[in-house]
Amino acid sequence: MNLRQKLSLELLSETKVIRPFDCGDHDLNSFLLNESKNFKKNLLATTYIVQTPKFTVGYFSLLNDKVSKKESQSNRKWKQKFTESMPQGKQFKSYPAVKIGRLAVDVKMNGEGLGSLMIQYVKETFRKSQKSGCKFITVDAYRDSLKFYEKNGFEYLTKNDEGANTRLMYFDLTVI
Ligand SMILES: CC(C)(COP(=O)(O)OP(=O)(O)OC[C@H]1O[C@@H](n2cnc3c(N)ncnc32)[C@H](O)[C@@H]1OP(=O)(O)O)[C@@H](O)C(=O)NCCC(=O)NCCS
């Protein structure tokens, strides 16, 4: 049995004993191990854990979000991308979204496709469920992970954050 076959996805509960995890980033490790349960308790973010019987191999946390017109640098670009497809050309100041607050893979599993698998799960879950309107997935992507999100179909909302430590990216769920 290979490692992938041993993986399971679990919604974090407040009583969960979180198995060891190291993605190489102190803040992301610390969020999972020390803060994720409090975020859940206070309804700030929901965390999903991918694990083997011994280790946590990846996790992501989600929260509600919106994509606002004011975050988009160019009104013309906003109009093209976001309003022309709307019924009767209706214009909205913002659109409903779900934010990937955090997403990380253990260093032992880097480059094995797990990060993309987690992104795929979020895309399919929110596209299919339609429990509430949700047009976009958003993420404040770390500089080192921009290529990863690009490969997973995410685009930049603005050029204003070029060169910053994190950049706001989005994925349009209506394309799947
Ligand atoms: C970024 C991260 C989640 C990627 O997870 P992963 O499971 O290694 O990614 P995948 O194997 O699904 O990679 C998918 C593609 O993205 C590319 N990629 C992944 N990480 C990359 C990086 N840091 N820089 C450039 N490209 C990267 C891969 O090469 C792969 O492309 P390919 O299919 O052409 O080979 C993982 O490296 C990680 O946890 N990093 C530390 C935490 C972090 O930065 N999280 C993001 C916070 S916004």
PDBQT file of the ligand as one rigid body, heavy atoms in Angstrom, charges set to zero:
ROOT
HETATM    1  C1  LIG A 201       3.098  25.459  -1.464  1.00  0.00    +0.000 C 
HETATM    2  C2  LIG A 201       2.761  24.018  -1.066  1.00  0.00    +0.000 C 
HETATM    3  C3  LIG A 201       1.393  23.983  -0.378  1.00  0.00    +0.000 C 
HETATM    4  C4  LIG A 201       2.711  23.162  -2.341  1.00  0.00    +0.000 C 
HETATM    5  O1  LIG A 201       2.270  21.841  -2.009  1.00  0.00    +0.000 OA
HETATM    6  P1  LIG A 201       2.798  20.580  -2.831  1.00  0.00    +0.000 P 
HETATM    7  O2  LIG A 201       1.988  19.402  -2.425  1.00  0.00    +0.000 OA
HETATM    8  O3  LIG A 201       4.257  20.487  -2.699  1.00  0.00    +0.000 OA
HETATM    9  O4  LIG A 201       2.434  21.042  -4.310  1.00  0.00    +0.000 OA
HETATM   10  P2  LIG A 201       2.097  20.112  -5.590  1.00  0.00    +0.000 P 
HETATM   11  O5  LIG A 201       2.936  18.873  -5.499  1.00  0.00    +0.000 OA
HETATM   12  O6  LIG A 201       0.622  19.935  -5.705  1.00  0.00    +0.000 OA
HETATM   13  O7  LIG A 201       2.648  21.063  -6.731  1.00  0.00    +0.000 OA
HETATM   14  C5  LIG A 201       1.874  21.494  -7.812  1.00  0.00    +0.000 C 
HETATM   15  C6  LIG A 201       2.735  22.302  -8.727  1.00  0.00    +0.000 C 
HETATM   16  O8  LIG A 201       3.176  23.499  -8.088  1.00  0.00    +0.000 OA
HETATM   17  C7  LIG A 201       4.611  23.574  -8.133  1.00  0.00    +0.000 C 
HETATM   18  N1  LIG A 201       5.079  24.104  -6.866  1.00  0.00    +0.000 N 
HETATM   19  C8  LIG A 201       4.769  23.653  -5.649  1.00  0.00    +0.000 A 
HETATM   20  N2  LIG A 201       5.390  24.406  -4.717  1.00  0.00    +0.000 NA
HETATM   21  C9  LIG A 201       6.109  25.330  -5.397  1.00  0.00    +0.000 A 
HETATM   22  C10 LIG A 201       6.965  26.373  -5.001  1.00  0.00    +0.000 A 
HETATM   23  N3  LIG A 201       7.220  26.630  -3.714  1.00  0.00    +0.000 N 
HETATM   24  N4  LIG A 201       7.538  27.137  -5.982  1.00  0.00    +0.000 NA
HETATM   25  C11 LIG A 201       7.283  26.878  -7.294  1.00  0.00    +0.000 A 
HETATM   26  N5  LIG A 201       6.489  25.886  -7.718  1.00  0.00    +0.000 NA
HETATM   27  C12 LIG A 201       5.909  25.131  -6.790  1.00  0.00    +0.000 A 
HETATM   28  C13 LIG A 201       5.078  22.156  -8.333  1.00  0.00    +0.000 C 
HETATM   29  O9  LIG A 201       6.318  22.136  -8.978  1.00  0.00    +0.000 OA
HETATM   30  C14 LIG A 201       3.989  21.530  -9.145  1.00  0.00    +0.000 C 
HETATM   31  O10 LIG A 201       4.166  21.783 -10.500  1.00  0.00    +0.000 OA
HETATM   32  P3  LIG A 201       4.289  20.532 -11.530  1.00  0.00    +0.000 P 
HETATM   33  O11 LIG A 201       2.956  19.848 -11.442  1.00  0.00    +0.000 OA
HETATM   34  O12 LIG A 201       4.535  21.202 -12.829  1.00  0.00    +0.000 OA
HETATM   35  O13 LIG A 201       5.413  19.727 -11.009  1.00  0.00    +0.000 OA
HETATM   36  C15 LIG A 201       3.840  23.414  -0.131  1.00  0.00    +0.000 C 
HETATM   37  O14 LIG A 201       5.096  23.511  -0.761  1.00  0.00    +0.000 OA
HETATM   38  C16 LIG A 201       3.927  24.071   1.231  1.00  0.00    +0.000 C 
HETATM   39  O15 LIG A 201       3.231  23.678   2.177  1.00  0.00    +0.000 OA
HETATM   40  N6  LIG A 201       4.821  25.092   1.368  1.00  0.00    +0.000 N 
HETATM   41  C17 LIG A 201       5.016  25.780   2.650  1.00  0.00    +0.000 C 
HETATM   42  C18 LIG A 201       3.778  26.503   3.088  1.00  0.00    +0.000 C 
HETATM   43  C19 LIG A 201       3.203  27.488   2.077  1.00  0.00    +0.000 C 
HETATM   44  O16 LIG A 201       3.918  28.254   1.436  1.00  0.00    +0.000 OA
HETATM   45  N7  LIG A 201       1.855  27.471   1.960  1.00  0.00    +0.000 N 
HETATM   46  C20 LIG A 201       1.124  28.391   1.104  1.00  0.00    +0.000 C 
HETATM   47  C21 LIG A 201       0.577  29.486   1.980  1.00  0.00    +0.000 C 
HETATM   48  S1  LIG A 201      -0.333  30.654   1.016  1.00  0.00    +0.000 SA
ENDROOT
TORSDOF 0
